[in-house]
């Protein structure tokens, strides 16, 4: 039986052609609304790395009728907040706050999305801000090892470039490039509007319809250079950055399929079993059984045609050889033997339970709807996702582990006091 508090989902087409998805959650006190543009770091021109991320910053610097300070005041003075992020393949801007101020929040959101001005002086100052952001991340070994992993796993490819760009590429980005980016990609064909919380679909459509009475420009959808996973290698790629710090930050990634395959639910559960929570094999083995690290885990990055399953940990330099040995042993176990039905059932219930709890938040409902429509072209009910998870078999998990957990499919990155690449590559073996 469905809960009386379950959201009611609506997918609407505004009179001017924009797609609007609404999750009515009448028991909530808040509302979340956002716009998703299907353009991200992988679409940046080669000489303008960080352009999409730069636009994300600049869009809050002022519009034709609001200064940056007024944008913040109009939202925060009634208890709301604004935020945004740039990923490899999309950019999102959103506002959250008390539901009674929905119309105000929508006015601000579409003001920045449509009417940001990108003044030259603001571009200069924000370039310095992003330069400091890049410097900050370089000072964080956990962030730096991830950047090094991405660069090595996706060599000579846009996916391997840092989303924030480099100090050199930022110098080439000017106000004209920023305006052209927004004008080209923030259009009707490439935008999803999502609303969730204590608001009715008819109200949301009416408010946003008035704000977009003339509609967004048609715009374009970007094309991405496809990535093809390496073939024929027998040894992993290894990259290192030597630093005199107390820990070695290690990251190990395996290329996996993209989001458009039938194996996505099984990969989700494989990640849970491997390292997503404190019941996982990596946590139990490296931390609980052997005391080799404080934190260890795994995660998945899935894009249209490709993805990575990546493992991360921080270990004492003297414990690194043993930690790698234990890590590879756990991967080998999954290659050699299928998981038990009981373990798979527990992983499935964890994934479903986490999903159900997340969906209690309007922001999660908003994000889930937008990403479904942006990436799959349709809204996928959460019940359908849960059915797919429950249909996964131990044999399917086993087949994925055998396919992807191979040294030739692996990329490793290390930051800290480490040996040379050849020595580390020799430690990354299943046999």
N, C-alpha and C positions, 0 to 999 in steps of 0.2 A: 504494500500500500504506500502510495506516495505521501510525503509529508505535506500538511497544509502550509508549511513555511517554504516549500520548494519554489525556486524562482520560476517565473513564467517568461519564456523566451519568445522574442519576436524579431523577425528579420524583415526590414522594410526598405522600400525604395522611395527616396524623397522625390518630389516632383521634378527636381532638377537633375536627377539621376544618381545621386550619391547613395551608397549603401549604409544603412543604419541598423545596428543590432542593439536590442534592449533586453535586459534581464530585470523584470519587475520583482522587487524584493520588499514587499510592503512592511515587513517586520523590522527593517533596518532603520537607523536614524540618519544614515549618510547616503551619499551618492558619489559614484566615480564615473567620470566620463573622459574619453580620450580619442585621439586620432592616431591611426597607424598608417605610415607611409611605407610602401614596399621598396625602400631603397636604403642601403646601408654601406658599411665600409668596403665590401667587396666590389661595389660599383664605382668607387672613387677612381678618377683618371690616374694613371701611373705617376704623373708628376704632381698630383694634388692629393696625396695621401692625407687622410684626416678631414677631407672636405665635408662629408656627411656629419661627422661629429662636430666640426666647427659650426655648421648651420644649426645643429641642435643647441649649442651654446648661444649663438647670436639671436635666435628667435625670441629669447627672453629679454633682449636688450632695449626693446622699445618698438612701438608701432606708430602708425600715422596719427593716432589719437591718445596713446598712452606712453608715458615714459617707463623705463624699467622699474623705477620705484613705485609708480602707480600700479603697474601690473601686479607687483607683489602685494601692495596694500589692498587692492580691490579683492584679492583672494584671502589673504591672511587676516584682514580686519573682521571677517565673519567666520573665522575658524577653519578656513580651508588651507590647502597646500597644493603647490604645483611641482611637477618633476618631469623628467624626460630621460631617455636613454637611446643610445645608438648601438646596434648589433651588427653582425656581419651582413645581414640581408634585410633589415628593416629599422625604422626609426619611429619612436612612439613619444607622444606628448600627452600629458593627462593632468587632470585637476580632481581633487577629492575634498569633500567637506560636508557640512550639514545639508540635508536634502532640501530644506526650504529655500536654499540659495542656488538651486540648480540653474535657473535662468542667468544669474550673474556669472556663474562659473562658465557656462556655455559661451556667453558673450566674450569673456576674456580668452577662452581657449581658441575660438575661431578668429578672434582679433589677431593673436600671435601667429596662427597658422596661415592666415591670408594677408596680413598687412604689416608684417615686420619690415623695418626700413633698412637695416644693415648700413648704418652710418659709418663712414670711413674711420672716424676717431674711435668709435666703439670696436671696430674690427681690430685696430691696432692694440687697444688695451686688452681685448679678449684673447688675442694671440699670445700675449704675455701670460695670461691666466692659464691657457692650455699648455704653454711651455712649462709652467710650474707644475701642472698636473702630470705631465710626462716625467719631469724630474722626480716628483714624489713617488711615482710607481717604480722608477728605476732604483730607488732607495729601498724598496720592499722586495726581498728575495723571493717571497711567495708569488708576487705578481710577475717578477722578472723571469722566473722559471717558466711560467705559463706563456709569456710572450716569446721566449726562446723556443718553447715546444711548438707553438703555432708556426713560427717561422721555419722550423725544421721539418715539421710534418707536412706543410704545404709549401714546399720550396718553389721559388720563382713563380708564385701565384698570388693574386690579390688577397686570398684568404690568409696568406702568411704575413701580410703587412699589419702593423699595429693600427687599430681602429682610430686612435687619436692622432695618427700621423707621426712625423718626426719634426724636429726643430727646423730642418732644412725644407721639408715640404710645406710647413706652415707659412714660411716666409713667402711662398709663391701664391698663397691664397689671398685674394683681395675681395673687396666688396662686390665687384662685378661677378666673380665666380660664385659667391654665396647667393646672390640674387638669382643668378641663372639656375643654380641647383634647385632652389625652392620653386621657381617658376616652372621648371621642367618636370619635376617629380612630385610636387605636392598638389596633384590634380585629381580629378574625379576618377579616372581610370586606375589610379594607384593608391587610393585612400579608402580606409575602412573607419567608420565612426562607431564607437561602442559606448554604451551607457548601462550602468548597473546600480541598483539601490532602490531607495524609496521614491520611485518616480514611475508614472504610467507611460506606456509606449506612445499613447496618443499625445500626451503632454510633451514628451521628448521630441517627437516628430514635429509638433507645432512650433516649439521654441527653436529648434535647430533649422527647421524649414524657413522661419522668418529671418534668421541670421544668414542663411545661404539662399536668400530669395533670388539672387542672380546666379547662384550655383558656383561651384569651383570651376576653374578652367579645366578643360579635358585632360591636359597633361599627357604623360607617357609612362609606360612601364619599362624599367631598365632591363637590359640583357646582361647576363653574367657569364664570364668565361668559365666553362665547366672544368671541374677537377677530375682527374682520373687517378685512382689509387695505384701505387707502384706495383709492378709485376716482376717476378723473376729474382727478387732479392732473397738471400738466405740469412743475412745479418741485419740487425736493426740499424737505423740511423741514430747517431748519438751527437749531441751538442753540449758543450760545457761552457760555463763562465766561472773562472776561478775567482773566488773572493775569500778573504781571511775573515770568516765569520764562524760562529760556534756550531752551526748546524749545516748539513747539506740538504738543500731543498731538491727533491727529485720529482719528476713527472714522467709518466710513461703513457703513451697513447697508441691505440690501435685504430686503423682506418675501418670504418663500418659503412653500411649502406645509408642512403639518404632517407628523408621522411616519406617518400612516396611508395615505399615497399610494404608488403604484408607482414614483414618481420618486426615492425616497430614495437608492438606490444611485448614480444619476446625479448627484444633488446632492453626494454625498460625493466623487465624482471631480472634479466641477467645482471644488470647494473645493481639492482637491489641486493641480489645474492652475493655479488662480488664485493661491493664496498659502500653502498649508499647509507647504511645505518650502522648502529652499534651491535646488531646481530649478524652483520655480514662476515664473510670469511676473512677478508683482509683485516678488519678491526679485531676479530677474535684471535687471529694468528699473530699478527705483528705486534699488536699492543697488549692484549690480555695474556696470551700464552708466553710470549717471548720478551715483552717489555722493550721493544726496539724503538718505539716512537711514542709521542704524545698524541699525534693526530695522523690519521691515514684514512683514505676514502677513495671513492671513484665517482665519476659523473659522466654525462653524455652531452655532446654537442651535435645536434642533427640539423643539417641544412637540406636544400632541395635535392642535390645529387650525391652528397657525401656526408660524412660525419666522423666524429672521433669518440671513442670510449677512452677516457683518460683517468689514470690513477695518480694520486699525489700523496706525498708524505714528507716529513722533516725528520732527519735522523742525525745522530752523532757521527762524525766522519769515521771513527773507528768501528762503528756498527754497520756502515754502509754495505760491505760485502755480504754480511749475514742477512741484512734486511732484503737485499736484492735476491738472495738465495731463497728466503722464505716467500717473498712475493712471487717469484717464478714458480715455486712449488705449488702455490695456490692456483695459479693459472693452469699449470700442468694437470692438477687434479680435475679441473673443469673440462679439460680436453680429453682426459682418459676415461672419465666416468660421469654418467648422467646424474644430475641432482635427483634426490628422492622426491616422490610426490608430496611428502609432508613438508619438506623444505620449500618446494615451489609454492605450495598452498599458503605457507606463512608469508612468503615474499609477495604473493598476490594480494593477500589481505592487507599487508602493510601499504602497498601501492594504492589500493582502493581506499583504505582508511585515510591516508594522507590526502588523497584527492577530494574525498568528501569533506574533510575539515577545511581544506583550502577554499572550497566552493562556498563556504559560509560567508566569505568576505566579498563585498561588492567589487573590490579591485581585482580579485582573482576571477570572478565571473566576467568582468569587463575584458580582461586580458585573454581569457580562454576563448570567448566569442570572437574577438578580433583576430587572434592568431588562426583559428579555424578557417575563417572566411578568407584571410589573406593568403594562407598557405595551401588550403585544400579546396577553396571555392565554395564551401558549404559549412553550415553549422553542424557540429557533431555532438549529439547529446551525451552527457557524461555517462548515462546508462549504457550507451553503445560502447564507449571506451572501456567500461568495466567488464562488459561481456567479452570483449576481445582479450582482455587480460586473463579472464577465467578460462578462456579456450586454449591458452598456451600449454603445451605439453613438455615434460622433461626431455623428450627426444628433440624438440625444437630448440630448447636451450642448449642442449649438447651439440647440436649441429652448428649453431652460431659460434660456440666456443671453439670448436674444431676448425671452423673456417677462419676466424679472425685472430685467435690467440696463437700466432706464429711469429717467430723472431723477424722474418722478412717483412711482416706487416706492421712492425713496431717502430716507434720513434721515442727516444728518451732524451730528456734534458736535465741537466744538473747545474745548480748554482751553489758555490761554496768551495771548500778545500777538497778537491777531488783529484783522482788520477787522470791519466790521459784518456782520450776517446776510445782508443783501441782496447785498453784494459777494461773499461766499463762495458764496451760492447761484448767482450768475452764473458762478462757476468750475466748478461741477459740471454739466457738460453733455457730451453725447456727440458733438455736431456740431462 
